[in-house]
Amino acid sequence: MRGRGFHGVFEHERREGQEFVVDVDLVVDLAPAGASDDLTDTVNYGEVGAAVLARIEGDPFDLIERLADIIASDALSHSEVDEVTVTVHKPQAPVGVPFGDVTVRVTRRRDPVPVVVAVGANLPHGLARPEDTVASALESLTHHPAIRVVATSAAFDTAPVGGPADQPDYVNAVVLARTTLSPTSLLRQLHAVEASFDRRREVRWGARTLDLDLVQYGDPAGGTDVVSDRERLTLPHPRAHERGFVLVPWLDADPGAVLRVGADVVPVAELLAPLDTSDVRRRPDAPTEEV
């Protein structure tokens, strides 16, 4: 992107301006858009470009290092972006010696973001019982290089909700973690863990070897949570607020947990109060863990 800006420490730079050129390299999981051919599943590059041009032509900064950092922060505000590299060129910089170009390059990744993941299983996987599968899935998340597990709930036996009536009880748990992955990339990683346990999506709310649901991304109490109504990425989880098999383990892992419900941020304890959770039973063999 090219534009005329007024960035610099000298008075004439602020008064007369000069040309700036900015390169933006985004790291994005393109698989969802490749499968759907839907713009909502990827980054709108026109929007990114317009935002960069607005920064070039907008309020001046003394240093192009600052301009590069602000543009990088803007790019990371897109929920699909995992990493960004911004290069700012200042080809007319007043450096006092012959030169071809002056550039500053910064690479930024997301800061760790708190996330909530619900885990469930009610079918054996090979010789592994559902409770073994849940424990193995938690172990897989613990060893992921971009996910730091903060706490896990106890495991709970729960009755099935929705779907076919003739299916066994579930084993459910909740994981609290922090991740540098974007919501889209995190969801893809969760699906990869499911696939490693032969998860099949054949019947809605049907029995399954493993289910990993991204319940919340970010902190609603601080206004940093991601809200999305896209088909492939709905955040927060649209039914979490009414499901005891999610809320009970979540409260077990975090007594101060809150969830966004519409425009409100509600303590999970308040959401649980009117629900009948008699069919959510703590398993005696799975104590709460903190990492």
C-alpha positions as CSV (number, residue, x, y, z in Angstrom):
1,M,0.0,0.0,0.0
2,R,1.3,3.5,-0.9
3,G,0.2,6.8,0.6
4,R,1.4,10.2,1.6
5,G,2.0,10.6,5.2
6,F,3.5,13.1,7.6
7,H,5.5,10.8,9.9
8,G,8.9,11.9,11.1
9,V,10.8,13.9,13.7
10,F,11.6,16.9,11.6
11,E,9.4,19.9,11.1
12,H,9.5,19.8,7.3
13,E,8.4,16.1,7.4
14,R,5.4,17.0,9.4
15,R,4.7,20.0,7.1
16,E,5.3,18.7,3.6
17,G,4.8,15.0,4.0
18,Q,6.3,12.2,1.9
19,E,5.5,8.9,0.3
20,F,5.3,5.8,2.5
21,V,5.0,2.2,1.2
22,V,3.8,-0.6,3.6
23,D,3.9,-4.3,3.0
24,V,1.6,-6.5,5.1
25,D,2.2,-10.3,5.3
26,L,-0.6,-12.1,7.1
27,V,-0.5,-15.7,8.4
28,V,-4.0,-17.1,8.0
29,D,-5.6,-20.5,8.0
30,L,-7.0,-20.6,4.4
31,A,-8.6,-24.1,4.7
32,P,-12.1,-22.9,5.7
33,A,-12.3,-20.4,2.9
34,G,-10.9,-22.9,0.5
35,A,-13.6,-25.3,1.4
36,S,-16.5,-22.8,1.5
37,D,-15.6,-20.2,-1.2
38,D,-17.1,-17.7,1.3
39,L,-15.5,-14.3,2.1
40,T,-16.7,-14.5,5.7
41,D,-14.3,-17.4,6.3
42,T,-11.2,-15.4,5.5
43,V,-9.7,-11.9,5.8
44,N,-11.1,-9.2,3.6
45,Y,-7.9,-7.9,2.1
46,G,-9.6,-4.7,0.9
47,E,-10.5,-3.9,4.5
48,V,-6.9,-4.5,5.6
49,G,-5.6,-2.3,2.8
50,A,-8.0,0.5,3.7
51,A,-7.0,0.4,7.3
52,V,-3.3,0.5,6.4
53,L,-3.8,3.5,4.1
54,A,-5.8,5.3,6.9
55,R,-2.8,4.8,9.2
56,I,-0.3,6.1,6.6
57,E,-2.4,9.2,5.9
58,G,-3.7,9.7,9.5
59,D,-2.2,11.1,12.7
60,P,1.6,11.4,12.4
61,F,4.1,9.4,14.4
62,D,7.7,10.4,15.0
63,L,9.0,7.0,14.2
64,I,8.1,4.5,11.4
65,E,8.7,1.8,14.1
66,R,5.5,3.1,15.8
67,L,3.6,3.2,12.5
68,A,4.6,-0.4,11.8
69,D,3.5,-1.6,15.3
70,I,0.1,0.1,15.1
71,I,-0.6,-1.4,11.6
72,A,0.4,-4.8,13.0
73,S,-2.0,-4.4,15.9
74,D,-4.8,-3.5,13.5
75,A,-4.2,-6.6,11.4
76,L,-4.3,-8.9,14.5
77,S,-7.7,-7.5,15.3
78,H,-9.1,-9.7,12.5
79,S,-10.1,-13.0,14.2
80,E,-8.6,-15.1,11.4
81,V,-5.0,-13.7,11.6
82,D,-2.4,-15.7,13.6
83,E,0.7,-13.7,12.8
84,V,1.5,-10.5,10.8
85,T,4.7,-9.1,9.4
86,V,4.6,-5.3,8.6
87,T,7.4,-3.6,6.6
88,V,7.3,0.2,6.4
89,H,9.3,1.8,3.6
90,K,10.4,5.4,3.8
91,P,12.1,6.0,0.5
92,Q,12.5,9.7,0.9
93,A,13.8,9.6,4.5
94,P,16.1,12.6,5.3
95,V,19.1,10.5,6.4
96,G,21.8,12.8,4.9
97,V,23.6,10.1,2.8
98,P,22.9,8.4,-0.5
99,F,20.6,5.4,-0.1
100,G,18.1,3.2,-1.9
101,D,15.4,2.7,0.8
102,V,14.9,2.9,4.5
103,T,12.7,0.1,6.0
104,V,11.5,-1.1,9.4
105,R,10.0,-4.6,9.7
106,V,8.1,-5.9,12.7
107,T,6.6,-9.4,13.2
108,R,3.8,-9.8,15.8
109,R,1.8,-12.8,17.0
110,R,-1.3,-12.7,19.2
111,D,-0.8,-12.2,22.9
112,P,-2.1,-15.3,24.8
113,V,-5.9,-15.2,25.0
114,P,-8.0,-17.0,27.6
115,V,-10.3,-19.7,26.1
116,V,-12.8,-22.2,27.4
117,V,-13.1,-25.6,25.7
118,A,-15.8,-28.2,26.6
119,V,-14.8,-31.9,26.3
120,G,-17.3,-34.8,26.0
121,A,-17.4,-38.4,24.9
122,N,-19.9,-41.3,25.2
123,L,-18.6,-43.9,22.8
124,P,-15.5,-46.1,23.3
125,H,-12.5,-45.5,21.1
126,G,-11.0,-48.9,20.5
127,L,-10.4,-50.3,23.9
128,A,-10.5,-46.9,25.5
129,R,-13.6,-46.0,27.6
130,P,-15.1,-42.5,27.2
131,E,-13.5,-41.4,30.5
132,D,-10.2,-42.6,29.1
133,T,-10.7,-40.6,25.9
134,V,-11.6,-37.5,27.8
135,A,-8.4,-37.8,29.8
136,S,-6.3,-38.4,26.6
137,A,-7.9,-35.4,24.9
138,L,-7.0,-33.2,27.8
139,E,-3.4,-34.6,27.6
140,S,-3.3,-33.8,23.9
141,L,-4.3,-30.2,24.6
142,T,-1.7,-29.9,27.4
143,H,1.1,-30.8,25.0
144,H,0.0,-28.5,22.1
145,P,2.8,-25.9,21.6
146,A,0.4,-23.0,21.1
147,I,-2.0,-23.9,23.9
148,R,-1.2,-23.6,27.6
149,V,-3.7,-25.4,29.8
150,V,-4.4,-23.4,33.0
151,A,-7.0,-25.6,34.7
152,T,-9.3,-28.6,34.0
153,S,-12.5,-29.5,35.7
154,A,-13.3,-32.8,37.3
155,A,-15.0,-35.3,34.9
156,F,-18.8,-35.5,35.2
157,D,-21.2,-38.2,34.0
158,T,-24.1,-36.5,32.3
159,A,-27.3,-37.6,30.5
160,P,-27.5,-36.9,26.7
161,V,-29.2,-33.7,25.7
162,G,-31.0,-33.6,22.3
163,G,-30.2,-36.1,19.5
164,P,-31.2,-39.8,19.5
165,A,-32.7,-41.0,22.7
166,D,-30.9,-44.4,22.7
167,Q,-27.4,-43.3,23.5
168,P,-25.2,-43.8,26.5
169,D,-24.4,-41.2,29.1
170,Y,-21.6,-38.8,28.4
171,V,-18.4,-38.0,30.3
172,N,-17.9,-34.3,30.3
173,A,-15.2,-31.8,31.4
174,V,-14.1,-28.3,30.7
175,V,-10.6,-26.9,30.0
176,L,-9.4,-23.4,30.7
177,A,-6.4,-22.4,28.6
178,R,-4.5,-19.6,27.0
179,T,-3.6,-19.6,23.3
180,T,-1.8,-17.5,20.7
181,L,-3.9,-19.1,18.0
182,S,-6.6,-17.2,16.3
183,P,-10.2,-18.5,16.9
184,T,-10.3,-20.1,13.4
185,S,-6.9,-21.8,13.9
186,L,-7.8,-23.0,17.4
187,L,-11.1,-24.5,16.1
188,R,-9.2,-26.3,13.4
189,Q,-6.7,-27.7,16.0
190,L,-9.6,-28.9,18.1
191,H,-11.2,-30.6,15.1
192,A,-7.8,-32.3,14.4
193,V,-7.7,-33.7,18.0
194,E,-11.3,-35.0,17.5
195,A,-10.3,-36.6,14.2
196,S,-7.4,-38.4,15.9
197,F,-10.0,-40.1,18.1
198,D,-12.1,-41.1,15.0
199,R,-14.9,-38.4,15.6
200,R,-17.6,-38.8,13.0
201,R,-20.2,-36.0,12.2
202,E,-23.0,-38.2,10.9
203,V,-26.0,-37.5,13.2
204,R,-26.5,-34.1,14.9
205,W,-26.1,-34.4,18.6
206,G,-25.5,-38.1,18.1
207,A,-23.2,-40.3,20.1
208,R,-19.5,-39.6,19.5
209,T,-16.0,-40.8,20.5
210,L,-15.0,-37.2,21.3
211,D,-16.4,-33.7,21.2
212,L,-14.4,-30.6,21.7
213,D,-16.4,-27.4,21.7
214,L,-14.9,-23.9,21.7
215,V,-17.2,-22.2,24.2
216,Q,-15.5,-18.8,24.6
217,Y,-12.5,-17.0,23.2
218,G,-11.3,-14.0,25.1
219,D,-12.5,-12.4,28.3
220,P,-16.0,-11.0,28.3
221,A,-15.5,-9.3,31.6
222,G,-12.8,-7.2,30.0
223,G,-14.6,-6.8,26.7
224,T,-11.9,-8.7,24.8
225,D,-14.0,-11.8,23.8
226,V,-14.7,-12.6,20.2
227,V,-18.3,-12.6,19.1
228,S,-19.1,-14.3,15.8
229,D,-22.3,-15.6,14.2
230,R,-20.6,-17.3,11.3
231,E,-21.7,-20.8,10.5
232,R,-18.2,-22.2,10.9
233,L,-17.3,-20.1,13.9
234,T,-20.1,-19.2,16.3
235,L,-18.8,-17.5,19.5
236,P,-19.6,-17.7,22.3
237,H,-21.1,-21.1,21.9
238,P,-24.8,-20.4,21.3
239,R,-26.2,-23.0,23.7
240,A,-23.6,-23.1,26.4
241,H,-25.7,-20.8,28.7
242,E,-28.4,-23.4,29.0
243,R,-26.4,-26.6,29.2
244,G,-25.7,-28.0,32.7
245,F,-23.1,-30.4,31.3
246,V,-21.0,-27.4,30.2
247,L,-21.7,-25.0,33.1
248,V,-21.3,-27.4,36.0
249,P,-17.7,-28.5,34.9
250,W,-16.9,-24.9,34.0
251,L,-17.8,-23.6,37.4
252,D,-15.9,-26.5,38.9
253,A,-12.7,-25.3,37.1
254,D,-13.4,-21.6,37.6
255,P,-15.8,-20.4,40.4
256,G,-15.7,-16.9,39.0
257,A,-16.4,-17.8,35.4
258,V,-18.6,-15.4,33.3
259,L,-20.2,-15.9,29.9
260,R,-21.6,-13.5,27.4
261,V,-25.3,-14.1,26.8
262,G,-26.5,-11.6,24.1
263,A,-25.5,-8.1,25.3
264,D,-25.0,-9.2,28.9
265,V,-22.0,-10.7,30.7
266,V,-23.5,-13.2,33.3
267,P,-21.7,-15.2,36.0
268,V,-21.9,-18.9,35.2
269,A,-23.2,-19.5,38.8
270,E,-26.3,-17.3,38.0
271,L,-26.9,-19.2,34.7
272,L,-26.8,-22.5,36.6
273,A,-29.2,-21.4,39.4
274,P,-32.5,-22.1,37.5
275,L,-31.3,-25.2,35.7
276,D,-32.0,-28.8,36.8
277,T,-28.5,-30.3,37.0
278,S,-29.5,-33.5,38.8
279,D,-28.3,-35.5,35.8
280,V,-24.8,-34.0,36.0
281,R,-22.9,-36.2,38.4
282,R,-19.3,-35.7,39.4
283,R,-17.1,-38.7,38.9
284,P,-15.2,-39.7,42.0
285,D,-12.0,-40.7,40.0
286,A,-11.3,-37.3,38.4
287,P,-10.2,-34.5,40.7
288,T,-9.9,-30.9,39.5
289,E,-6.4,-30.1,38.2
290,E,-4.6,-26.8,38.0
291,V,-1.5,-26.4,35.7
